[in-house]
Amino acid sequence: MELSRSERRIQEFLLEGQLNKEIQYCAAELIRLAWKRFRDKKQDSVEHFLHNQKLIHAAKKFRKLRRKRGHLVEKSLSLVDISHENERLERLLEDTMQEMKDMREEIRTLLGGPKS
């Protein structure tokens, strides 16, 4: 089903809000895990290793979400560009059709035919 322009904008707005919430949560989790790793005194403990693993996982998730947000922004910009290009092409088509009509009239007058 094709969405109208306003429906797409609303959907993109909601997706962006949800994505921003996820990014904020992920950033908070990343800071929390980094603080736990920094606070951990025993560098050789199993807990330190687990904190490192969780920290790496949180950093990967954070990067993935930021990339996803970038793609969403690019997609919305491309939709705006497409609509502008479509409007430009419609104006160009109207101008071309008007020129063709004028040329037909000129040809008719040169040939001495009836005007329409």
N, C-alpha and C positions, 0 to 999 in steps of 0.2 A: 504494500500500500504506500502510495506517495504522500509524503507529508507536505503541508503548505509551508511557506517561508516562515510564518510566525510560529507554527508548531515546531519547526526545526530549531528556531532560536530559543524557544522555551525549553526544548529537550536539551540543547547544548548548555543552556544556563544551569539547568538542574544537574546535568552530568558534571559540569565544572565545579559546582558547589559541593557535590558529593566527593569529587576527586580532591578538592582542596581540604576537606575534612579528613580524608584518609591520609593526605600528605602531612597535615598537622599532627595527627595521631602517630604516624610513623616517625616523624621528627622527634616527638616527645619520647617515644620508645628508644630511639637511637641515642638521645642524650642520657636517658636513664641507664641504658646498658653501658655507655661510655663511662658514666660516673661510677657504676659498680665495678667496672674493670680497673679504673683508676684507684678506687678505694681498697681494692683487694690487695692485701699485704703479701700473701703467699703466691709468688709468681709460678710455682711449679704445681699448684694444686689442680685437682680435677675441676673444681668450680671455676677457676681462672680460665681453663681451657673451654669450658661450657659457655662462659661469658663471652669469650672471644668468638666462638661459633655463632652465638646469638647476635653479637654485634655485627659480624660480617653479613649475616642473613638480613638483619634490619637495614644495613647500608645498601645492600642489593635491592631490597624492596623499595627503599626510598628513591634510588636512582630510577627504577622501573616506573614508579608512579610519576616522577617528574618528566620522564620521557613521554609517558602517556598523556600528560597535560600538554606538553609541547605539540604532540600530534593533534590533539583536540583543537588547539589554537590555530595550527596550520590549516586544519580542515575547515574551521569556521571562516578563516581569511580567504581560502580558496572559493568557498561558496559565495562570499561577497564579490570576489573578482569575477566569478562566473556570471553573476547577475548584472554587474556593470558591463561586461563584455556582451551579454545578450541584449541589453538596452542599446549599446552602441551599434550592434549589427542590425537591430530593428530600425534604428534611425537611418543607417546606411541603405537598407533595403527600401525604405520609404522614399529616400532621395533618388535612388536609382529608378524606381517605378515612376516617379514624377518626371524625371529626365526622359525616360522612354516615352511617356505620354506626350511631352512637349515635342520630342523629335518626330513622333507620328504626325502631330498636327503640322509641323513644318513641312514634312514630306507631302502631306495632302495639299497644303497650300501651294507648294512648288509644282505639283502635278496638276493642279487646278481642280482637284476633287472636292466633294462636299465636306464641310466641317462638321464634326460631331460634337 
